[in-house]
Amino acid sequence: MVDLEAATARVFAWSPTLRRWADGLDPRWREHALTLARGQPLSPGIPETHSGAAGLSSSLRALRREALLTAAVAEQVAGDVTASFPWLTACAEAWVRAAFEHAFRGVCRRHGADPDEVRLACPWAVIALGKLGACEMNPSSDVDLLVAYAVDGTLPGTGSRTFHDLHDTVAREAAALLSENTAEGFCLRVDYDLRPEGRAGALTNSLDALVAYYEQYGSPLDRMAWTRARPVAGDAGFGSRVVASLDAFVYPRIAVSGALPALAGVLGRLRGSARSGPGGFNVKLGRGGIRDVELVVAAHQLILGGRRPVLRTPRTLDALARLADVGAMSGPEAGALARAYRFLRRLEHLVQYREDRRTHDVPLQGPQAEALAAVVGPGLDVPGLRGLLDRHREAVTLPADRLFGLRDDGDGDDPSAVATVLDGGRDDPEREAAARALGFGDVDAVLALLDRMKTAPASPLHPRNEDRFPGLDRRIVGLAARSVWPDGAVTFLARLARSPAHRPLFEMSRDEPSVLERLAEVGARSVVAADLLARDARAALEQALTGFEGAWPDPSDVRTEALEVVQRADPEEVGEALALFRRRHVLSVALRDLATPDAEAEVGASLTGVADACVEAALRASLGGEPVGLAVLGLGRLGGREMGYRSDLDLVFVHEGPAERVLPALHRTLHLLTTRTTAGAMLTLDLRLRPSGSQGPLLVESSEMARYYAEEAGGAECLGALNFRVAAGDRGLGRDVVDRVRATAASRLRDRALVEDLLRVRGLQHSGVAARSRTAYDPKLEAGGMLDIETAARLHALDLGAPVPTGTLAVLKALREGGGRFVADFAALERAYRFLWRLSNRAHLVLDRAVQDVFPDGPGAERLARVFGFEASRDGGTAAAGLWEAVRAALAEGTRVCGRLLFALGYGPVRKE
């Protein structure tokens, strides 16, 4: 913090206007400035309202002078422009309230209406947009206001006078009170231009008219304006209702096209219109200026705010912090934008304080620049000021240009093979040879795709678009050739290029090469992720904003979001809405999985959280409320929170009370969870693990569950029961059943005969794998595989008498951390289990196939192996051969260690039968 006297001296040296104002003000403004600089709250002065319009006008202007002087010194003491944001905002709100209240009472009296009766009959509110709405007022901000009232109708007791007439007059008179330039200056410049239809539209609107207009005619720019909406005067409750009524318009959960191009057009026009003096910089409209930051933030909010309510804040700096918190923007980038915004806003405030003028022209040469540098920082000179400004502008320009595609850059010279592949005039054999040299496999298909990209009208490679995307064809081929699977990369990029909805991705890639690089990488590494991005342009754009890094969803947040999805959807569209919800989260998990090594536990927990959320939401939608007396239990991979991309959901439905009460809702739940929609398939359910299997009742009474596991369940069923978990529904009922069943199963697994039966079942499974006509990967059922590891680990945990967690990795971790002579064995099994689980997940992610359908010598094995990180050996061995060898080694290790652990428990090795 800077000393108050030193700060005041700098402000007065910079601004003769503020120095002159200080002479006529109560000296307590100094204490107020210190209060603000310390971050403590300060209430604005109360305007004089008892002396008519003239007295109020004079009072407002005097209060403004004191407020600006206080703010300027507070900023200087704190060294932070945000020290004045709450103060200037609170003052402006107080002045707006005073002006509108005065005008409202005066107009009511002239019309012969009682103000309190009018308020009751027709509540009204003033909505702030822009800087006032964002709580980020500057010294010379316009205040963007919109006046709304509850209903159209006639004023009580006036005959023909309407509410619209009254509020129209109030709006005009309040604006005049605030904006009129008198001998004492002005208070606030009121701007109503952001109302429906702008200057051509009605000055005030009823709520119904407002909503109808935006629903029918609202543009992306209207949506952007309303991201900063806040009630500031009139009836606060009604004002909040106005803002809430437009939430669905501002933040739609379903993609609304055009936001990015519209904002890009605005930014381009603003930059083009930016004017400043010789050697100056327009800090608001110039490239890398304040408006760049605000539009970047607004774009993220418009795209993501529909599904992430946490991003719905009017404050720019708050929004940046939240974007980083949810992973929509990297922490370093959000931090750099926030620092730049503070610096740019400080320059804006300083140039406006100097002569109390609405200007954004920052001097960067001459005496004014020297004076500005001195007030910005002690010892700072003009070159230093320019350097600071340049660094902050660069931090803003890069993400803004990347997002909005406002810069073009070409590529360097391409290797001859790339040029040959792209030259349609060359002979086919020559192009095919060049494609093979670059690593492409099905060269005929690749060349056909590249040629079609140049003929599709929507494609950025079409001749009419070449000037906007110079060198894009060379970049596509070059990036594909450098990827782990060139054919996959080209196939994916060609699909995007033919889609008009994906055009913004290519716009972004013109300035930010990493966008196209990451797309090529995704196309090469994952059929599933590529298909999800190609089918959902909005999701693709959202992921592009975060570098296609994806995210691990928080289980609580994803459950809340799923419930909101079904609440907002029409009853006939619940299944479609849930499928879209699941698809987008699976995409996010898949992208994070591709970018994160050794993330099996995170993948399992994330996919489980999404599945739980879908089941809970479908159940509640079908029941129409709380699922009392009905619990959904998960077991298997769902119960263990180890879901894979192709995992079935092993479910058991438990109830108390008459089954007829909930059975229809249960059937609807199953329909919602399994029916294919235009958004794709939902989930595959396996209901055979309930008592008596598929022959037993779909709904199981809680007492019957306990009885079955106590008297009839076999060894494999009891071992599986240790994975029981409440997935959805009545948590109290579910926990009671799970606790009883798990305790019963654990007790029964101490019976040697039951365990011998379990090991016999495992032997039969091994025999089934060995009897297959063609060798394939089977990390689950093969000897030494995932089921064997699960069996050995759980039996050892039971033998130790410790609680057995759900999930095999959790069991192995607990055993390893518990110490003892088998610690090294448990660590070895944990490594093998992770590797085999990763193989199962990656087979689906890379090839969109179950791992059991991938053959070591088949066409998909080589791609899977390369994505897995294996490479061809120097002696001519393939990457697929390396992967197969690693899988056999993991299974052999699993067989050896599981055998030793079972032997220690007194059991022989699992044998094939």
N, C-alpha and C positions, 0 to 999 in steps of 0.2 A: 504494500500500500504506500501511496505517496502522501507526504505531509499535507494537511488541509491548506495551509497558507501557500505552500509551494504550488499545489494544484490550482488554487484560485488565481495565483499570479500568472500561471501559464495560460489559463483560460482567458483572462483579461488581456494578456498580450496578444492572443490569437484573435479574439473577438471584441472589437470596440463596442459592438451592439450590446453584448451581454454586460460589459463593464458599465455602460450608460444605464442599463436597466437596474443594476444593483443599487444605484444611488437612491432610488425611490422605493425600495422594498424593505420590508421588515427584516432585520439582520438575522432572524432565526433561520433563514434559508440555509445558512452555513451548517447549523446543527442538523438540519434535515438532510443536507448533502452527505454528511458523515454517516448518518443513520442508513441511508441507501447504500453507501459504499461498503458498509459492514454486512450487507445482506439482510438487514432488519426491515420489517414492514413499516410503511408510512402511509397514513390516510391522506387523501387529497383534500384541499380546501373546499369549503362548501360555498357555492355561488350565492350571491345576494339575490333573493327572489321576491322581495317585498316592495321594490321600487319600480315595478312595471318593466316593460321590455327594455327601456333605455338603461335602467339600473342593472338589469341582468346582463345586458350586452357589455357594459363597462366592467362589471365584476368578472365575467368570463375572460375578458382580454387581460385584466390584471393578473388573474390566477395563472393564465398561460405564461406570462412573462416570468413569474416566480417559479413555475414548474420547470421551464426550460433552463433557467439559470441553475436551479438545484440539480437537474439531471446532468448538465454539462460538467459541473464540478464533481459530482459523484462518480461519473465515468472516469474522470482524470485521477481521482484519489484511488479508485479500485483498479485502474488500468484495464478495465473491462467494460465494453459497451453494454453488456447485458445487465449491468447494475441499474440502468435506467429503464429497462423494458417494462417491469411491473409498474413502476411509478408513472411513466408517461401513459401507459395503457389505462391505469386506474383513473388518472386525471381525465383522459379523454372520455371514458365511460361516464364519469360524474358529470361532465359538461354536456354530453349528449342527453343524459337522463334529465338534467335540469332544463335544457332547451325544449325537449319534447314534452315534458310535463307542463311547462309554462304554456306552450302552444296549444296543447290538448285542452287544458282548462279554459284558456281564452276562447278557443273556437267553440267549445261546448256552451259557454255562457252566451256567446253571440248567437248561437242557434237555438237558445232557449232550452238546452238539455242539461240534465244533472250529470256531471262527470262520473260520479260513482255508479249511477244507474247505467250509463253507457258502458263502463268497464264490465259490469256484470252481464249486460246483454250481448256485448261484442268485445271480448278481450283482444288486445292488440300487442304487438311487440316490434321492436326495432332489432334487426339482425345485422350484426357487423360481419363483414367479409374482409379480405385483404389484411393489411398490417394490424388494424384494430382487432379483427377477428383472431389473428394469430398471436395476439398479446405481444407484439413486437413493434410498437409504434416508434417512429422516428420524429425528429423535431418538426419537420414540415410535411408529414404524411397527410395525404388525402384520407378521409375516413369513408370507406366504401360501405354504404348502408342500404338496407332493403326494409321496407315497412310492410308488415302483413297483419291482417285482422281476421277474426274467426269466421264471420259469416256475412254474406250480403243481406241487406235489409234496410229498414227505415229506422231513423233515430227515434227513441221513445219520446212521445209528446211533441213531435215537430211536424207531423204530417208527411211532407214529401221529401224531407232531407234524408239522405242515405248515409250509411256508414262509410261508403266509399268516398262520398263528397267530403265528409268530415276528415277522414284520415289523409286524403289528398291535400287538403288545406293545411292540416297539422304538419305534414311532411315539408311543405313549402315554407311555412313560417319558421319551423325549427331550423331548417337549413339556412334561412336568411339570418337568424339570430347568431348562428355559429360562423357563417362564412363571410358575411358582409364586411367589407374593408372600411372601417371607420377611422376617425382621427387617432384612435388608440390601436389600430391594426385589426387583425382578425383573430378568431379563436381556432376554428377548425375548418378546413375546406371539405365540404360534404359532397360526395359523389354518389349519385343514384344509378349510374350507368350500368351496373351489373344486374339490374332487375330484368325480368323477362322482356325480351325484345329491345332492351337497351333504351336509348333516348326516345325511340318511337313507341314504346309501350306505356301502359298505365303506370303512374307514379307509385301507386300502392295496389296490393292485390289481396283478395281473400285467400285463405289457406287452400280451399278446393281449387281455385283458379291457378294458384301457384303450382300445386302438385300436378294438375292436368297439363299445364304448359310444359313442365320439365319432362313429364312422362312421354309427351308426344313430340316435343321439339328440342328438348335439351341436348346440348352438344358436349363433347369432351371438355371444352373450355368452361362451360357452365359447371360441369362436375368438378373441375379443378378449383373454380372459385368457391364452391361450397365445401371443399375440404377445410376451409378456414372459417366456417360459419359458426357464430356464437351469438346468443341473445344478449343485448347490452342495455336495453331500456324497455319500458312498458311492463307487461305481465311476464315475469320470468318463466313461470310454468308453461304458459302458452308458447313463449318463444322456444323453449326446449322441445315442445311438441312439433313446432314448425320444422326445426332442424331434424328431429327424429323421423318426421314424415318423408323426408327426402333422403334418408339413409340408403334405401334400396336403389335410388337413382344414382347417388354419388358413389356408392360402394357396392355395385352388383356382384353377386356371388358367381354369376355366369358371365363369361367373357363378353365384353362390349368392344367391338373393333373401333379403331380410329384414334384412340387416345394418344399413342406415341406419335403418329404422323401429325396430328393436330398440334401437339405441344412442340414438336420439332419445327413446324411451320411458324408458330408464334416466336420461338427462340430465334429462328433465322431472320424473321422480320425485325425483331427487337435489336438484334446485333447490327443489322443493316441500317437501322435508323439511329443508332447511337452516335451522338455528336458531342464533341468536347472542344475546348479551346486548344490552341497550338501547344503541343507537347503535353496535353492532359489526357485523362482517361475517364470515361463515363462509368462510374463505379456501379451503377444500377443496370445499365443495358449493354455495356461493353462485353466482349468475349471474355469469359472467366469471371464475370461480375456477379452481383447479388442475384439477379434474376435467373442466371444459370443454376445456382444452388437451389433456389426455390422451385424451379421447374423439374429438376432432377428428383427432389423430394416428392413433389406432387405426382410425378409419373409413377414412382414406386407405390405411393399410397393408392392411386387409382387402380393400378394393376393388382396389388396384393391386398388392399384393405377390405375387399368383399369377404375374403376368407380368413383374414387375420385382423379382427377388430382392434387388437392392441395398437395397430398402426394408425388408428383414427384419432389423431391429435392435431389441433390447428397450429401448434408451435413448431417452427422449422427445426430448432435445435433438439427439441424433445423427439420429434419424428426421426431425426438422424440417429439418435441414441437407440430408439426402439428398432429401427431397421437393422442396426448392428446386433441387437439382442436376439432378434429372431433369425439371424443369419441371412437376411435378405441383402445385406451389404457387408462387406468385410469391415472388421473393426478399424484397421488402419485407414481405409478409405473414408469411412464415416467420420473418423476423428479428424482427418485432414480437411474434409468439407466443413466440419463444424468450426475448426480454427480459422479457416479462410472466411467463413461467413462472419465470424466475430470481427475479424480484421477489416473486412470490406464495409461492414456496417459502422465500424468506428470511424473510418474515413468519411462515410456518408454523413454521419452525424456532425463531424467536425466542420465540413464544408457548409453545412446548413446552419450551424450555430454562428458562423463567422458574421454573416450579415442578415440572419433570419430570412434566408431566401430558399425557395424550393429549387435546389440545384443538385446535380450528381456529378459535377465536373471536378475531378481531383487534379489540382495543378502539380505537374512533375518537373517544372523548370522555373527558374526565376525566383524572386524574393518570396512570393507566396508559397512556393514549394519548400523553401528553406524554413519559413515560419511553421508550415504544416509538419515538417519532419521534427522540428523542435518540440511541438506539442504532442506528437505521437510517442516520442521516447527521448529521454535525456541522452545527449550525445549522438543522436541519429542525424545523419546528413542526407542530402537529396539522393546520392547514389545508393545509400543504405535503404532509404524509403522505397526507391524503385526496385531494389533487389527483393525486399520483403513482398512488395506487391506482385512482382513477377512470379515468385515462388507460390504464393497463394492462388494466383490466377491459373497457374499450371495445374495445381491440385484440383481446381474446379473444372478446368477445360477438359481434361482427359476423360473423366466419367460422363460429363455432359455430351461431349462429341461422340463418345462411344455409344451412349444410350440413344441419341437422336440421329446418329449417322450424318453429321454435318460437315465432315471433312473427307476428302478423297485422297488416297495415296496409292501409288502403283507399286508393282513388284519389280525386282531386278530381273536380269536376264535369266531365262529358264534353261535347264540342261537340254541338250538336243533331243533326248528321248521324249521329254514332256512335249516339246514343240512338235515332234513327229506325230505323237499320239493325237494331238489336237488339230493337225493339219488334214482336213477332210479331202484335200486335193491329192494326197499321197496315195499310192497303191495300198490295197488292203494288206498284203503280206508285210509290207514295210511297217505299217502302223501296228500290226499284230506283234511283230518282233520287238518293236519298241515297248509295247505294253508289257510283254513278258519280261523284258529286261528291267522294267520298273517294279516287277513283282506281282503283277496282276495274274489271276488264274484263268477265269473264264473270259478270255480277251474279247471274244465276239460280243458277249453281253455287255462288257464294259464300254466298248467302242459305240455300241448302239445307244447306251444310256447317255454318253457324252454328246452324241449327235442329236438325240431327242431334246436334251437340255437347251440346245441352240435354236430349236424350232418351236418350243412351247411359248406362247405369247406372254405368259406370266413370269417366265424364267428371267432372272437377272442376266443370263447369258444370251438372251435373244438379241439379235443385231440392234434393235431399236434401244436397248438398254446398255449397250457396250460403253457408252460415254460415262454412264453413272457407276459402272463397276469395272473399271479398267483392270485387266490382269486377273480377273476372278477365275477364269477357266484354268489358268496356269497354277493358281494357288490350290484349286480343288484337286487337280491331278497330283501336284507335288505333295500336298499334305496326305492324300490317300496313299501314295507310294511309300511314304515314310512311316505309315501306321502299321500295326501288327497284322492287319488283314485288309489289304488295299481294296479288294472287291466290295467288302462290306461298307467301307467308308464312301466309296463312289456311289453305291446303290442308295445309301441314306441321303447323301447330299443331293443326288439327282431327284429324289422324291421331294425333298424340301424345295428345291429350285422350281419345281412345277406347281407348287402350292402358293397361290396369292397370299394366303393368310400368314405364311412364314416369311414373307418379304422383309419384315423388320429385322429378322436375324441377319440377313445379308446386308441390310443398311448398317446395322451395328458393326458388322465385321469389316466394313471399309476402313474405319479408323482404328478399331481394336482387333488386331489379327488373332488374338487368343480366342475370340468367339468362334471363328471358323476352325481354328485348330482343335478346339474342344469338341465341336460338332463332328469333325472327322474322326477324332479319337473315340467318341461314343459310338458312331456308326461302325467302326472297326471292331470294337470290343463287346458290343451288346446288341443282339437282335431285338431283345425285349425293350430296352431303354430307347433305342432308335424308333421302334414302332410307336411307343407311347408318346414320344416327342412329335412324331409326324402326325399322329392322330389328334393331337391337342395343341393347337397353335398358342393358345393362351398360356398353357403350362410351359411350353417351350420358351416363351418370352420371359416368364417369371424365372425360370431356371437360368436363362442367359444373364439376367441381372445379377445373379450370384455366382457366375462363372461355371454353371453346371456342376456345382459342388454338392447339391442335394442337402439333405438334413436328416437327422434322427428325430422323429417327432416325439414330443413329450406325451406320455400316455394320458395324462389328465387333460391336456389341451386338445388332444385328438378326439377324446371321448366327448368333450363339450362341443367341439365342432360338429361331430357326427349328429349329436342330438339337435343342434341348430339346423343342420341340413334337412333333417326329416320334418322339423317343425315348420320350416319355410316352404317345403315342397308341397305341391298339390297331392292329394291322396293317391291319385293314379300315377304320379311321377316319383314316388318315394324310392322305388327300386332303381330307377335311372339316376336319381340324385346320389344315392348311396354308392352306386357303381362308379360314378364320376369321382366322388370323394375318395373312394379306395384307389382308383387308378392313379390319381395325382399323388397320393401319398406313397404308393408303391414306386412310382417314378422317382420321387425324391429320395427314397431309401436306396433304390438301385443306383442312382448317380453317386450318392455318398459311398455306397459299397465299392463302386468301381474306383473311387478316389482314395479309399482307405484300406491299407493292408491289415490283414488279421482282424477283421471286424465282425467275426461270426456272431459273438454275443450281442453286439449292437444291432445287427441285422435281425437276429431272432427276436429280440425284445421289441424292436420297432414294428416288424410285421405282425407280431402278436398283439401289440397295442392297437394297431389298425383293425385287426380282425375282431378283437374284443369290442371296439367301438362300433363296428358295423353290426355285430350281433345285438348289442345293447340298444342301438338306435332302432333296428328293425323290430325288436321285441316291443319296445315302448310304442312305436308307431302302430303296431298291430293291436296292442292292448288298449291304446288310447290313454295311457297313464302309467302309474307306478306298477311294476311287476310284483305285486304282493302274492306270496304263496307259490311262486314259480321261479326256480333258479336254473341257470344254464351252467353246467359243469364242463370244463375242458380237461382233456387228458391227452396223452401222446405229446406231439410237438407243441400243440397249443397249450396244454397244461404246463409243460416245462418251459414256456416262453422261449422256445427254440424253433419258431416257425421258419420254414423256408419259402422260397417263391412259389413252389408247386405243392406245398403241404396241404393235405386235407385238413379240415377242421373236425377233430374227433370230439363229438358232443354227446352229453347225456342230459335229458330234461327231467328235473325232479320237481315234484309238486306236493303240496299239502292241501287237503280239501277236495271237493268234487272235481274230477277231471273235465267234466263237460263245461265247466266255467271258463277254462283257459284253452281247451283243445282247438276251437276255431281260430283263436289268435295265434296259436302255435303253428298251425298249418299256413296261415298267412305269413308268419315270420319265415318259415322255410321257403315259401314261394319268393319272398323278397330277397332272400340270401342266395338263391340258386338260379333264378331266372336270368337268362342272357338279355341284355339291353343294348341299345345303340352305343352305350359307353363301354360295352364289353361284358365279359362274364364277371359274375360276382365271386362266389366262393364255392368250393367243392366240399360237401359235408359228408362225413362218415358217421352214421348213427348206429353202426353194428356193435359198438363196444358197450352198449347198455346191457343190463342183465337179460339173459336168454337171447342176446344178439338180435338179429333182424326178425326173429319169431316173437320176441317179447313186445310188450306195449311201448308205444312211443313215449308216453309220459310214465315215469316211474315214481311211485310213492316213496317218500323219504324212508319210511320204515322198511320197505321192501329192499331198498338199496343196502341198508345195513345188514338185513338178513341174508341177502344173496352173497355178500362178500364174507360173511361169517360162516356160511354153510356150503355154498356151491362153487364159488369162484376157484379156478385153477391157478397154478403157479404163475403163468404168464399174466393172467388177469390181476393177480395180487401185486405183482411187480409193477404193472402199468398203473394200478390204483395209487401208487406213491406219487404219481404225477398229477393226481386230481387237483383242480383249482377252480375257484368260482370265476367264470368268465363274464357272466352277465346275470341280470335279474335280481331276485331277492337275495341280498348279500347275507343277511342273518341266517335265513334258511340254508343257503348254500354252504356257508362256513360250518354250520352244525353238521351237515351231511358229510362234507369233506373231512372234517376232523374225525368223525366216527369211522368212516370207511378207511382212511389212511391208517388209523390206529389198529383197526381190525386186520388190514392187509399186512402191516408190519409184524403183528403178532403171529399171524399164520405162516409167514415166510421163515419163521424159526423152525417150522416142521420140515425135517430133512426130506421126507417123501414128496412134499409139495415142491421143494427146490429141485429135486431130481426130475420131477415132471416138467418143470420149467426148462431145465437143461436139455431134456429130450426134445422139447419143442424147438429149441434153438438148433439142435442137430438136424431136425427135419428141414428147417429153413436153409441150412447150409447145403443139404443134399439137393434141394430144389434148385439152388443157384448152379451147382455143379452139373446138373442134368440138362442145362440149356444147350440148345444146338449150336449156338454161336457165342463166343466169349464177348462179354460186355462189362462195363463198369457196374458194380453194385456195392457201393460203400456201406449200405445199411445192413444187408442180409448176409454178405460173405463172412466166412470165418475171420475173426479178428476185426470185424467191422463195428459199426456204430451200436447195433443192438447188443453185441457181445460185450463191448466196453460198458454200456449202460448196465448190463446184468452184473458184471463183476464189481463195478463201482457201488451199486446200490446194495448188493449183498454184503460187501465189506462195511459199508456205513451202518447197516443194520446190526452186523456182528459187533461193532464198536458201541452200540447202544446209543448213538448220537441221533438227534433229529435229522431226517433225510430231506434235504431241500428238493423242490421241484426243479427239473432241468439237470441233464447229465453233466454239463460243464460246471454248474454250481456244486454238484456232489463231488466231482473230482477236485475242484478248488478247495472245498472244505476238508477233504481227505488229505490233500497235499499240505495245507496249512496246519493240519492237526499234528504233523510230525509222525514219528514212528519209523519202523524199519522198511516200510513200503513207500516212503515218500518219493523215491526215484521212479518207482513203478507208476505211481499215480501221475507224476509229471509226464512220463512217457505216454501214458494213455491220454492225457489231456492234449498233448501235441498231436497224437494220431487222430483223436476225435475232431479237433479243430480242422485238421487238413482234410479229412474225409467229408466233414460238413461243408467246408468251403467248396470241395469238388462238386457236391450235390447242388449247392446254390449256383455255382458258376455255370454248370451245364445248362440250367434254365436261363440264366441271365445272358449268357453268350450265344446260345443256340436256340433258345426257346424249346428245349426238349428235356424230358426227364432223363436223369443221368443213366438210368437203366437202358435207355434207347440209344446211347452213344457207344459205338464200337471202337476199340483201340485202333483198328485199321480202316475205320470209316472216314468219310469226307469231313465230318465235323470235328474229329479228334484233334487234327492239327491246329485248327483255329482255337479250340478250347485250350490246348496246351500253350499256345503262344500268349493268349491272354493271361493264362495262369503264370506266365513268366519263364516258361521253358523255351529253349532255343535249339536249333539243329546243331548236332555235334560236328566236329571237324572231320570225323571219319565218314560222314554221309548219313549219320543217324538223324531221324526226324525229331522235331519237338514232341510229337505225339508219343514216340517211343520213350522219350525221357519222362513224360508224365506217367505213362503206364508203369514204368520201372519204379517211380516214386510211390505210386498207389500200391503196387505189390509189396514194396518195402514197409509201408505203413500198416498194411493188413498183416504181414508177417510179424511185425512188432506187436500189433494188437493181439494176435493169436498167442504169441509167446508170453506176454505179460498177463493176459487174462487167464491163461492156463496156470501160471504160477500163483496168481491170487486165488483162484478157485481151489487149487491144491492146498493152499494154506488154510482154507476154510473146511478142508476135509472132503472136497469133491474132486472127482476125476475130470479130465479134460472133456470139453464138449466134442462129441463125435458125430460125424455124418452118419445117417441111417438110410 
